[in-house]
Amino acid sequence: MAASSERIVLGPLVAAVDQGTSSTRFLVFNAKTAELLSHHQVEIKQSFPKEGWVEEDPKEILQSVYECMDRTCEKLTQLNIDISNIKAIGVTNQRETTLVWDKETGEPLYNAIGMCLRVSEFGALLLVTQSTVERLINKTPGRNKNHLKHKTGLPISTYFSAVKLRWLMDNVPEVHKAVLSHRAMFGTVDSWIIWCLTGGKKGGVHCTDVTNASRTMLFNIHTLAWDPDLCKYFDIPMEILPSVRSSSEIYGLMVSGCCPGCLKSGCLGDQSAALVGQMCFQDGQAKNTYGTGCFLLRNTGTKHLIVKLSSPEKLAAAVGTSYGCYFVPAFSGLYAPYWEPSARGIICGLTQFTNRSHLAFAALEAVCFQVRELMDAMNQDSGIPLSQLQVDGGMTSNRLLMQLQADILCIPVVKPSMPETTALGAAMAAGAAEGVSVWSLSPEDLTEVTSEKFDPQINPEESEFRYARWKKAVQKSMNWETTEPLSNGSGQYWFFYMSH
């Protein structure tokens, strides 16, 4: 019997491009029920042109977006779902990743630079971006890396886009020439995707949203605009920056792809999108994403803040304890709340009885302790104790990790059954934009998502004892970095270098 050709009527649909460090996805949701109807995923290749360099091809990123959109629309058509019901498309993206392209040719001028090392060609192995940071810090009063924090909420670090952009301008001739000839456009991944999808060199919209702009170190979090003083500090011309828009408004119309004429109306950095997708709309609610890193975000309300997984689970579950062993994974220094690039990874408390299962347990605990440190910092800054933590990301499939997290935080950890919260957040922002209005963000209109809850199973005293031991280990991990060559006794030299 032939399949029915009658199209299924579902009402308005909203889609999202989810562009991450390792893959791109396109997902389509029912705007009334938040049900995921179809999606497609394409892996992204990372290139390593030199030791410590990690880059991605902007053209490959863009092609993966088109491929995901086409395949998803094909799947919807096979399900007899009318793709003309897709009313809006949102974008969520890896934050801080930095691109520069030529607005006249539409060609990228260098690969996309994400969380990576920039290694110099001379002398000991030094980080070019780190040396850029050192140069910037040297011209601040008291060499204070927090000198710009009152405007940006961020310390001066290689992690954020401004330093990477400064490196590109100093070290890539094509970028330098394009800036001088007023042809350069800077953006994070969202800006590149939106510009290309809305026309590119033929009138594409050059914009970003506040969540991505806030991770560049060029954005004033109080005025919600690019800051002339910050741009002057980094010596970056403001004309190359995208316009800053809200996260939920119409930016333009799709010109290319399988949905021409569709509204492009939502944009958030991936972690902010997950906060929306977890529906953390109440003051004090928070979510943590466990993926390539841990990313804890919290809804602070109106107050401004300055601020393969199955194997370890099986090993750790076999012993249920670290046996007094503590692991600090400071392989590239410590980020929030320490921002200490000199720290290095260590394992403390080893005995002759320690085995690999204890180390696996200590590694899982380390993730949870780091989240606890972030939560404590947020609680102190906001004055609102967190009552429960929403979680998402690939590592949340590790049930032992989730239970450990609840034990160490001393609050419940809640994992939604629908894992695509990041893309859902971008779709919600797109559907809620004025002029689209097919998705209500009012709490009474939101569909309740089923979830799994992990309650603390140890007493607070034990949790505090383990946390105190962890913090002692953290202190021992600091001040290890040196750029001086150290002889190994055979006439050869080892080099230690700071990395991010």
N, C-alpha and C positions, 0 to 999 in steps of 0.2 A: 504494500500500500504506500502510495506517495505521501511524503510529509506535507502537512498542511501549509499552504502559502499565506494563511491569514496571519497578519501581524498582531503581536501581543501589545495591548495598550496598557502602559504602566504609569502614565502621567509623566511629569517632567523628570529628566535624568540630568545628573551633574557628574562631570568627569574631573580627574586630576592627573597631572604628570608628576611622578615622584622620581626625581633624579638624585641618586645617591652616589657614594664613592665607588661602589662595586657594580651597580646595575641601574637601569632605568625601567620604570614601569608606567603603564597607563591603566587607570582603573575607572570604571563607570559605576555610579551608585544611583539607587532610587532615592530621589529627594524627599519622598514622603516617609520612607521606612528606614533609610540609611543602609539598606541591603546592598551588598556588593554583587553586581550582576555579571561582570566579566572583567578580565584583566589580561595583560600580557607583559612579560618581563624579558629584557635583553641584558646580558652581562656586558660590562664595560672593561676594556683592557687598560691596565696601568703600564706606563713605560718607565724604565729606569736607565736613562741615558748615561748617568755616571753614578758612582757610589754615593748613596744618600739622597739621590734625586728621584722624586716620585711625581710623575706628571700624567695628565690625561689629554687626549686629542679633542679639542672643542668640536671639530667636525664629526667625530665619531659619536660624541654626546648627542649632537643634534640629530644625526642619522638614527640613533637608537630611539629618540623621541618619535620620529616619523614612523619607524617600524612598529613600535609599540602601539601607536595610535591606529595604524592600518590593521594590524592583526586583531586588536581588540574589537574594532568595528566589524571586521569579518566574522568574529565569533558571535557578536550581537546579531548580525544579520542571519547567521545560521540558526540562532535561537528565535528567529522571527520577531526580534525587537527592533523597532524603528529607530535608527540612529539620528533621525532628524529631531527626535525628542531630547537630544543632548542640548540643553539650554545654555550651559556655561562650562568653562574649563578653568581649573585652578592649577597653580604650579607650586610644588614644594621641592626644596633643593638642599644639597649639601652646603652648609654655610662656610663663609670665609674663603672658599676656593676662588681664585682670582684670575680673571681673563682680561685681555686687551685686544681689540680688533679694529680694523680699518673701516670707517663708516662709508667710505666711497666704494670700496671693492667688496666689502662684506667678509673679508678674509681675516681669520685670527692671526695675530702677529707673533704669538708664542703659544705653547701649550698651556693648559689650565694648571695652575699651581695650587695644590691643596695643603694638607697637613704634612709637610715634608721638610727634608734637610736641603740646604743650599751649601754645597761644599766648594771651597775655593781651589784654585789651581796651584797655589804656591805655599811653600813652607809646610808647617804642620797642618793637619786637617782641621780647618776652621770653618765655622758656618758663616757664609756670606750674609745671610739674613740676620744671624745672631750678631755679626760684626756691625751690620747696619743698626741693629738695636743698640749696641754698645755706643755707637757714634751718636745716636739720638739721645741716649741717656746722659752721655757726657755733657751735652749742652743744656741739660735741665738743672735747675737749682738743687744743689745737694745730691746730684746724680740719683734722683728719686724716680724709680720706674713707675710710681703711682702719680706722677706729676700731672697727667692728663685725666686721671680717674674722675675728677669732679665734673668733667664734661662728658666723658665717654662711658664711665662705669667700668673701664677696662685698664689693666696695667699695660705698659709698653712691652710688647711680646711679638715674637715671630709668628704666633698663632693667628694674628688678625691681618686683614687684607692690606692695610696701609703700608706695612713693612714689605710685603710681597710686591706691591705695586711700585714702591720706591726701588726695590731690587731690579724689577723689570726695566724701569726707566734708566737705571744706572748701568745695566749690563747687557741689554738687548738692543742693538743699534736700530732695528726696525721700529721698536717701540719709541725710542728716543726721537727718531726722525718724524714719526707720525704725530707725536705730541707737539713738536716744534711747528709742524705744518698744519696743525689743527684738524687732523684726520682721525685721531685716536679716540676710541670709546672704551671706558673701563666699566666693568660690571662683575658681579658675582654670577653664578650659573643661572639664576633666575632671570637676570637682565639679558643674558645671551639668548636664552630660550624665547623669552617674550619678544625681544627685538626681531629674531628670525621668524617666529610664527606670525607676527603681525606685519610682515612685509620686508624686513631686512633693509637693504640699501635703498629700497623703493618705498620709503616712508615708515619703516618699522618704528615701534614705540620704544624709546630708550628710558626704561624706568626700573625701579626696584621698590621694595616695600620697607616699612620701618624696621621689621624684624631682621632683615638682611643688612640694611644700612647700619644698624646698631652694632654690627660685628666687624666694621671696617676700621674703627678708630678715627674716622673722619666725621662722624655723625654726633651732633649734640643731643643727648637724650632728654634735655630739658626743653629745648626749642623745637625738637623733632625736625631738624633741618641740618644740611651740611654746614659745618662750622668754618668760617674763613680763617680763624686763627689756627685751627687744627690743620687745615690744608696748607697754610703757610709754614707751620712747624715741620711737616713732612715734605714741603716744597712740591706739592701736587696741584696742578691747575684745576680749578673747579669746573672748567668747561668740559672736561672729559668724564665727569661724574653723571650718572643717570638721575633723572628726577625722582624724588622720594614720594611715594604714594601710600595710602592706607592699605591694609592687608585685604580689604574686602570692598572693592569698587571696580567699575568697568575701566579697563586699561585700553582696550581696542578690540578689533575684530580679527578673528583668525583668517589669514590670507592663504596659508599653505596647510597641507595635511588633509585628513579625511573629513574634517568638519569645517569647511570654508564658510565664513559668515557667522560662525559661533562666537559668542561673547567670551573674551579673555578677561576674567573678572575676579580672580583671587590669587594671592601670592603670599606665602609665608616660608621662612626658613624651616627646615625639617623639624627641629625640636619645638619650635613655636606651634607648628602645625599639629604635632602630636599632642600638645597641651589642649588645643581646640578639639582635636579628635577624641580625646579622653573626656571632653566636656567639663573641663575644670574652669567653670565660669564663676564659682563662688570665691570670695576673698579667702586666701590661705590654702586653697587646694593646690596640689602639686602632682607632677608625674615624673617618672624616671625612665629613660630609654636605655636599655642594655643592648648595645650593638658593637660597632667598631670602637666605641668608648662608652662611658657612662655620662648621661646628660640629664641633670636634674633641673627642672624648671618649675616655677611657682607663680601662681596668680597672686600678686600683692595688692590687688584692688587699686585704689587711687594713690597709695603711698609710693613715692619714688625710692627705689633701691639703688645703692651703690654696690652695687655688687654684680672546631667541631666540639660540640659542647657535651655530648653524651658521655664521652670517656672520663673527663674530670668528675662528672656527677657520680658515675659508678664507683670510681676510685674513692672519692670523698665519702660517699654513703657507706662504703664498706667499713669505715672506722668511726665516722660520726664525730671526730674531734681532730684538732690540729696537733694535739699532744704538746701544747705549749709552744708551738712553732708559729712565727709571724712573718708574713711575706709583704714587702713593700715594692710594688711594681713600678718603680720610678726609672724606667728604662730611658726616658727622654726628659728627665727632670720631673718635678711635681707641678701640676697646674693648680686650679682652684682647690682650696682657698690659700695655698702657699705661694704659688707662682715663683717657684725656686728652681731655676735651671741647673743648679749645681748638684742637685740630689741624684742618686743612682740607686738602682734596685738592690735590695738586700734580703737575706733570709736570716732571721734571728731565732734563737732557742733550739738549735739542732742538738740532738743527743745521739748516742749509738743506737737508740731504739726508733729513731725517726725513719719512716719509710715513705715511699712515693705517694701513698694514700693520704698520709698526714700533710704532705706538701700540697696535694690537690685540694684538700680541705682548706688549708691556709690560703691558697690562691683564691678560692671562692669567698672566703671571709674577707680578704683584702678588698675585693670589689665592694662588699657591703660596708666595710669600715670607711671607705672613701665616700660612699653615698652618705653615711652618717655625718662625716665632717662637713659635707656640703649642706646637709639639712640643718645642722647646728648653726652654721653661719647664716643661713636664711632665717632661722627662727630668731636669732639674735638681732638681725637687721630689721625684720618685719615686726617683731613683738607678738607674732601670732603663732603659737605652737601648732605644728602640723598634727592632725588627728588621724589621717590615713594617707597612704601613698598609692597613687595609680601608677601602673607599670606597663611598659610595652617593649618591643625589640626582641631580636632573636634569642637572646640569653634567657628570656622569661620562660622558655620551655623547660628550663632546668628547675624542677620543683624544689630541690634541695637549696639552690641559691635563693629562691623566693622565700623559703622558710627561714633561712639564715638572715635574710634581709629584715624580715619582720622581727626576729629575735634581737637583732642588733639595734634596730630603730625603736623597739619597744612600742610599736604601733602596727595596726593591720596593713598588709600589702594587698592591693586589689588588682587582679589581672583580668582584663576584658576578654570574652571569648572570641570577639572579632579582632584579629591582630592588626588590621590595616588602619591603625588610628592616625598615622601621619598623613596618608593620602586622603583619609576621610576628613581630616581637619582642613586640608586645602580645598576639597570639594565643598565643604560647608561654607567656607569663606567665599567661594565663587558663587554658590547658590544664594547666599544671603546678601550679595551686593545690591545696592540700590539700582533699580532698573532691571534686575534679574528677579529677585525676591521669590524664589521657588523653594527656599529652605529657611525655616524659622529657627533662630537661635534662642528663642524664649524657652526657659527651662520647662514650662508646662507643655510645650509642643514637642519636646525632644523625646524620641523613642528610648525607653530604658534598655540598656545593653546588659545582657547576662554576663556574669563575671565569676571568677574564683577568688575566694578570700583566704589569705594566710594570716592567722592570728599568732602573736608571740607565744612561744611555748617554754621560755625560760624566764626566771625572775629578773627584775631590773638590776639587782645587785650583781648577778653573774654577767649580765650584759655590760654593765659599766666597768667591771674588772677587766674583761677582755678588751674593751675599747681603750682603756688606759694603757694596757700593755702594747696595743697597736700604736698608740701615739708615741710611746717611748721608742718603738722601732722606727717610726717616721723620723724622729730627731736624729737617730743614728745614721739615717740614709743621707743626711744633708752634708754639703760642703765637701763632696768627693771630687768634683770636676776640676781638672787642671788642663791648661794648654801647653804646659812644659813637657818636652820629650823626656821619657824615662827609659834609661838603658835596661835591657833584660840580662845584662852580664855577658853577652856574646858579641858585643859590638853593634847589635841591632837596637833600634829604638821603637818603643811603643808610643803611640799618640792617643791622648784622650781629648775628646772635643764635646762641646755642648751641642745638644740637639733638641729639636722640637718636632 
